[in-house]
Amino acid sequence: MDNSQTPAAPPPLSVLFARGVTSRLAIWTTLRIAVQENWGGPNASAKCTWLASVIIDTFEEQVPTPDDQYIEELLLQVMSDEFEAVVEDGSAESVAQDIIRLWDEPRVSKQDLMIKFEEIAEKVKGKKPNAQEKVVSDDEEDWEDDEEGEDDASHGEDSPQLVEDPIPKTTRRESEVDEDGFTLVKGKSRR
């Protein structure tokens, strides 16, 4: 008689949750770009699977279950540590909220969200992620605030001409040209 035990099958709710988490991570554009561009090295896709297992284990082992802020911080930390990416687009927050919903839905006999994420993941599989780069600085935010108050009628007018600043910001020394026509390059003076 064989005394080896086969591992018990995971509970159905855990399987549904795992499918949902895997699908949700598969459609997270930021993570897809990180995997596609090998930000996490040559085994970036394995790190994606590892991240899903960490999230699943966190829910199954922690009492009380983690909240969306904890999951968001986990996602941001993994993206930073494993993919060397600082995520500031707010997408980690929505992924975390979806993961919380994926945990809660099967407990009330629902699978709609998991099915939705699986369908989307199947559609995007093998497709290149669509990303838009946006660099935001303090100056840009000020410009956005100014534009909100403008009327649409002003867009048809010609733009004003730029006026040169009467006070130079830095004073440059005149270039010295030798008798052969070459510009002399002077090093910075050491203090």
Salt bridges, closest charged atoms under 4 A:
GLU82 OE1 - LYS47 NZ 3.45
ASP98 OD2 - ARG24 NE 2.72
ASP98 OD1 - ARG101 NH1 3.24
GLU118 OE2 - ARG19 NE 2.66
GLU122 OE1 - LYS125 NZ 3.63
GLU144 OE2 - LYS134 NZ 3.68
GLU176 OE2 - LYS186 NZ 2.63
